[in-house]
């Protein structure tokens, strides 16, 4: 649901002149990278008993590692 929301929002922002062709693809890359990292780490962190809100705060605390 969150991914669909961000996808629709970025798609709509893509029609804004100048910003839509320069900023939106970069933001979209970062958002999709964050969600991919969240998806890949979810199984390992769930097995260790880390709840969803704790996982998000853990990933937000290490943004450069998440986007890398």
Backbone as a printed PyTorch tensor [residue, N CA C, xyz], in Angstrom:
tensor([[[  0.8320,  -1.2030,   0.0000],
         [  0.0000,   0.0000,   0.0000],
         [  0.8710,   1.2600,   0.0000]],

        [[  1.9450,   1.2190,   0.8050],
         [  2.8420,   2.3860,   0.8430],
         [  3.5640,   2.5690,  -0.4760]],

        [[  3.9700,   1.4670,  -1.0700],
         [  4.6940,   1.5460,  -2.3450],
         [  3.7750,   2.0950,  -3.4330]],

        [[  2.5250,   1.6610,  -3.4410],
         [  1.5630,   2.1660,  -4.4310],
         [  1.3280,   3.6590,  -4.2450]],

        [[  1.2370,   4.1040,  -2.9990],
         [  1.0460,   5.5260,  -2.7290],
         [  2.2070,   6.3510,  -3.2780]],

        [[  3.4450,   5.9160,  -2.9640],
         [  4.6120,   6.6520,  -3.4570],
         [  4.7310,   6.5740,  -4.9730]],

        [[  4.3610,   5.4330,  -5.5430],
         [  4.4090,   5.2970,  -6.9950],
         [  3.4590,   6.2510,  -7.6940]],

        [[  2.2380,   6.3460,  -7.2000],
         [  1.2500,   7.2620,  -7.7790],
         [  1.6780,   8.7130,  -7.5860]],

        [[  2.1900,   9.0190,  -6.4080],
         [  2.6400,  10.3870,  -6.1270],
         [  3.7970,  10.7930,  -7.0450]],

        [[  4.7800,   9.9060,  -7.2040],
         [  5.9150,  10.2340,  -8.0680],
         [  5.5060,  10.2750,  -9.5330]],

        [[  4.5740,   9.4210,  -9.9220],
         [  4.0750,   9.4530, -11.2920],
         [  3.4060,  10.7890, -11.5900]],

        [[  2.5790,  11.2610, -10.6540],
         [  1.8970,  12.5430, -10.8410],
         [  2.8990,  13.7050, -10.8530]],

        [[  3.9150,  13.6320, -10.0070],
         [  4.9290,  14.6950,  -9.9750],
         [  5.7960,  14.6850, -11.2290]],

        [[  5.8210,  13.5870, -11.9330],
         [  6.6060,  13.4920, -13.1530],
         [  6.1130,  14.4000, -14.2580]],

        [[  4.8830,  14.8820, -14.1640],
         [  4.3270,  15.7680, -15.1700],
         [  4.6250,  17.2390, -14.9110]],

        [[  5.2720,  17.5520, -13.8090],
         [  5.6530,  18.9380, -13.5100],
         [  6.8640,  19.2920, -14.3780]],

        [[  6.8010,  20.3830, -15.1080],
         [  7.9420,  20.7370, -15.9620],
         [  9.2310,  20.9150, -15.1730]],

        [[ 10.3350,  20.5550, -15.7420],
         [ 11.7000,  20.6130, -15.2330],
         [ 11.8950,  19.6720, -14.0370]],

        [[ 11.1080,  19.8250, -12.9930],
         [ 11.2450,  18.9870, -11.8030],
         [ 10.9230,  17.5420, -12.1410]],

        [[  9.9220,  17.3310, -12.9810],
         [  9.5050,  15.9810, -13.3310],
         [ 10.5530,  15.1940, -14.0840]],

        [[ 11.4140,  15.8800, -14.8100],
         [ 12.4370,  15.1780, -15.5770],
         [ 13.7670,  15.0660, -14.8420]],

        [[ 13.9810,  15.8420, -13.8000],
         [ 15.2670,  15.8250, -13.1200],
         [ 15.1870,  15.2670, -11.6970]],

        [[ 14.3150,  15.7970, -10.8950],
         [ 14.2650,  15.4380,  -9.4770],
         [ 13.4870,  14.1480,  -9.2420]],

        [[ 12.3820,  13.9630,  -9.9190],
         [ 11.5100,  12.8160,  -9.6720],
         [ 12.2120,  11.4800,  -9.9360]],

        [[ 12.9900,  11.3120, -11.0100],
         [ 13.6840,  10.0300, -11.1740],
         [ 14.6830,   9.7230, -10.0530]],

        [[ 15.3610,  10.7350,  -9.5480],
         [ 16.3120,  10.5270,  -8.4550],
         [ 15.5790,  10.1510,  -7.1750]],

        [[ 14.5060,  10.8480,  -6.8730],
         [ 13.7120,  10.5290,  -5.6810],
         [ 13.0910,   9.1420,  -5.8230]],

        [[ 12.6150,   8.8210,  -7.0040],
         [ 12.0400,   7.4970,  -7.2500],
         [ 13.0560,   6.3900,  -7.0520]],

        [[ 14.2900,   6.6190,  -7.5010],
         [ 15.3570,   5.6400,  -7.2970],
         [ 15.6210,   5.4340,  -5.8070]],

        [[ 15.6660,   6.5130,  -5.0440],
         [ 15.9210,   6.4120,  -3.6050],
         [ 14.7720,   5.7210,  -2.8730]],

        [[ 13.5510,   6.0470,  -3.2400],
         [ 12.3820,   5.4300,  -2.6000],
         [ 12.3350,   3.9450,  -2.9180]],

        [[ 12.5580,   3.5770,  -4.1640],
         [ 12.5200,   2.1580,  -4.5160],
         [ 13.6830,   1.4070,  -3.8680]],

        [[ 14.8390,   2.0380,  -3.7310],
         [ 15.9570,   1.4100,  -3.0370],
         [ 15.6650,   1.1680,  -1.5750]],

        [[ 14.9930,   2.1280,  -0.9350],
         [ 14.6260,   1.9550,   0.4750],
         [ 13.6550,   0.7980,   0.6430]],

        [[ 12.6350,   0.7330,  -0.2190],
         [ 11.6560,  -0.3450,  -0.0970],
         [ 12.2590,  -1.6960,  -0.4430]],

        [[ 13.2070,  -1.7340,  -1.3660],
         [ 13.8860,  -2.9840,  -1.6770],
         [ 14.7050,  -3.4610,  -0.4870]],

        [[ 15.4040,  -2.5550,   0.1640],
         [ 16.1770,  -2.9130,   1.3480],
         [ 15.2680,  -3.3840,   2.4620]],

        [[ 14.1470,  -2.7200,   2.6440],
         [ 13.1880,  -3.1290,   3.6720],
         [ 12.6510,  -4.5170,   3.3800]],

        [[ 12.4200,  -4.8080,   2.1350],
         [ 11.9040,  -6.1100,   1.7330],
         [ 12.9530,  -7.2030,   1.9460]],

        [[ 14.2060,  -6.9190,   1.5950],
         [ 15.2610,  -7.9280,   1.7160],
         [ 15.6650,  -8.2010,   3.1620]],

        [[ 15.5530,  -7.2250,   4.0330],
         [ 15.9320,  -7.4240,   5.4310],
         [ 14.7810,  -7.8760,   6.3130]],

        [[ 13.5650,  -7.8800,   5.7790],
         [ 12.4010,  -8.1760,   6.6160],
         [ 12.4320,  -9.5880,   7.1900]],

        [[ 12.8190, -10.5850,   6.4030],
         [ 12.8090, -11.9630,   6.8930],
         [ 13.8210, -12.1570,   8.0160]],

        [[ 15.0320, -11.6720,   7.8100],
         [ 16.0610, -11.8350,   8.8360],
         [ 15.6920, -11.1110,  10.1300]],

        [[ 15.1420,  -9.9180,  10.0080],
         [ 14.7890,  -9.1680,  11.2140],
         [ 13.5350,  -9.7320,  11.8870]],

        [[ 12.6120, -10.2730,  11.1150],
         [ 11.4370, -10.9070,  11.7230],
         [ 11.8360, -12.1300,  12.5200]],

        [[ 12.7850, -12.8870,  12.0110],
         [ 13.2400, -14.0860,  12.7260],
         [ 13.9470, -13.7370,  14.0230]],

        [[ 14.4560, -12.5340,  14.0980],
         [ 15.1020, -12.0920,  15.3320],
         [ 14.1400, -11.3490,  16.2590]],

        [[ 12.8740, -11.3040,  15.8850],
         [ 11.8570, -10.7030,  16.7400],
         [ 11.7670,  -9.1930,  16.6670]],

        [[ 12.2950,  -8.5950,  15.6180],
         [ 12.2410,  -7.1420,  15.4640],
         [ 10.9210,  -6.7810,  14.7940]],

        [[ 10.1480,  -5.9510,  15.4380],
         [  8.8400,  -5.5560,  14.9120],
         [  8.9940,  -4.5990,  13.7390]],

        [[  7.8860,  -4.3790,  13.0190],
         [  7.9010,  -3.5690,  11.7970],
         [  8.3400,  -2.1390,  12.0600]],

        [[  7.8120,  -1.4920,  13.0840],
         [  8.1790,  -0.1010,  13.3730],
         [  9.6490,   0.0020,  13.7780]],

        [[ 10.1350,  -0.9900,  14.4920],
         [ 11.5480,  -0.9890,  14.8640],
         [ 12.4350,  -1.1800,  13.6370]],

        [[ 12.0050,  -2.0310,  12.6910],
         [ 12.7630,  -2.2320,  11.4580],
         [ 12.8660,  -0.9440,  10.6710]],

        [[ 11.7420,  -0.2240,  10.5510],
         [ 11.7670,   1.0410,   9.8150],
         [ 12.6780,   2.0580,  10.4770]],

        [[ 12.6210,   2.1540,  11.7870],
         [ 13.4950,   3.1120,  12.4720],
         [ 14.9610,   2.6920,  12.3620]],

        [[ 15.2310,   1.3940,  12.3630],
         [ 16.5950,   0.9140,  12.1760],
         [ 17.1030,   1.2680,  10.7940]],

        [[ 16.2810,   1.0740,   9.7750],
         [ 16.6880,   1.4020,   8.4100],
         [ 16.8030,   2.9100,   8.2040]],

        [[ 15.9260,   3.6930,   8.8000],
         [ 16.0100,   5.1490,   8.6490],
         [ 17.2480,   5.7040,   9.3340]],

        [[ 17.7200,   5.0390,  10.3560],
         [ 18.9220,   5.4890,  11.0560],
         [ 20.1870,   5.2690,  10.2440]],

        [[ 20.1210,   4.3780,   9.2750],
         [ 21.2790,   4.0680,   8.4300],
         [ 20.9560,   4.3130,   6.9680]],

        [[ 20.5510,   5.5160,   6.6360],
         [ 20.0780,   5.8270,   5.2720],
         [ 21.1490,   5.6250,   4.2120]],

        [[ 22.3810,   5.9780,   4.4910],
         [ 23.4070,   5.8280,   3.4660],
         [ 23.6700,   4.3500,   3.1720]],

        [[ 23.6430,   3.4990,   4.1830],
         [ 23.8150,   2.0730,   3.9600],
         [ 22.6160,   1.4770,   3.2260]],

        [[ 21.4320,   1.9720,   3.5480],
         [ 20.2160,   1.4680,   2.9030],
         [ 20.2190,   1.8280,   1.4200]],

        [[ 20.5890,   3.0400,   1.0740],
         [ 20.5870,   3.4510,  -0.3200],
         [ 21.7910,   2.9230,  -1.0950]],

        [[ 22.8240,   2.5300,  -0.3800],
         [ 24.0070,   1.9940,  -1.0430],
         [ 23.7550,   0.6390,  -1.5860]]])
